[in-house]
């Protein structure tokens, strides 16, 4: 019996680690408060009785019914459910993805060592944290849940009218987030790379994949919609180049980017230590076995990785968007680990050092996320306290802040404040009913200018109250 238990632990140790860490991850993430886009997405509490009807198909420039349901659910009791329910959904989804990655690696016939290292790599790599710790990232996580599920079904049930159910699964993934559609192309390319299908079937299924994508575009054109083209989503050459650079570093280089890039937090020594701890593992994966990158399986996988993140590279790419390609990055890692039959102990030691670095970085990212959320909460509480009484409408005048930011971890104070929207949460969405905001340039006279604009708006009876935001300070002008 003891030998049986030891064998189970040896074969499935990564799954055991993930199960043990799950309660800790939930405990750490649930208190993280919303910031920035968390206050304006469809997963925020919504009390519109026609919310589902009006937003189920389109909202802004998205078609994400799953997000709509989240917003509807947390709107029933926001003080209890928001953002706790959102965090639970994200973390459970990430754990499901981690288990699916293990099944995926097994399906690709990697050895147990490669499957275990790959699974834990995916679960804990800091590149996931911008998604795992965020309030508004259910779409990213569950799109991947459905995408990996689609591929597993694609290779297992190919003879059972896959051309019928394959588009349905892709479509469900896409209704979580648009980049889920890319697996209509990834499935046949990845399957071909790992010899599940031949070249003739690849061509046929790529055509089916293109038809799936065309059908989605047609559905968008035919269904009721209210699409707003955000300027950040318009491709530009310089932006695409910057996005590719961000993608490369955030995906392949594991380092504490807060210590490296965020000027107020900069500590090059600690950044260097976290990077050095990861170097041995990266050497074993990407340098020592660099010739493997030229093999058919790796070439197809790299193509799939680029397809997965392609929509973000062309529009907006941040650390959160790295998540879309991490399952495919994990396949690369597992494939190379699988190729080792000697020096496995050295590889294990290098991976242990990588895990130490990952835990240090993940903890720092969590700490900064907590801090940013608390800054927004304090600002909201101050605004409510100084306003003194419920008001119907508020005009928020923001003096442009030159405080540096880094992704969703180190957020500019006025963005943590949600441009005033965090105040609604502090009053349990009782008031203010409407909030409008504007931003003025920072200067020596900016505060006087903000006061002038505010008084002018009050004298015209446009608003009931003015909030002037200067970094973390809130000044309130009430009607006399």
Secondary structure, DSSP 4 states (H G I P E B T S, - for coil): -HHHHHHHHHHHHHHHHHHHHHHHHHHHHHTPPP-GGGGTSTTS----TTHHHHHSS-BTTB--HHHHHHHHHHTTSHHHHTTHHHHHHHHHHHHHHHHHHHHHHHHTT--HHHHHHHHHHHHH-GGGHHHHT-SS-HHHHHHHHHHHHHHHHHHHSTTTTHHHHHHHHHHHHHHH-GGGGGHHHHHHHHHHHTTSS-HHHHHHHHHHHHHHHHHHHHHHHHS-------GGGS--HHHHHHHHHHHHHHHH--S-HHHHH-GGG--HHHHHHHHHHHHHHHIIIIITTGGGGGSHHHHHHHHHHHHHHHHHHHS---GGGGGGGHHHHHHHHHHHHHT-SSSHHHHHHHHHHHHHHHHHHHHHHHHHHHHHHHHHHHHHHHHHHHH-S--SEEEEEEE------BTTTB--HHHHTGGGTHHHHHTTT-S-SEEEEEEE---TTHHHHHHHHHHHHHHTTS-SEEEEEETTEEEEEE--
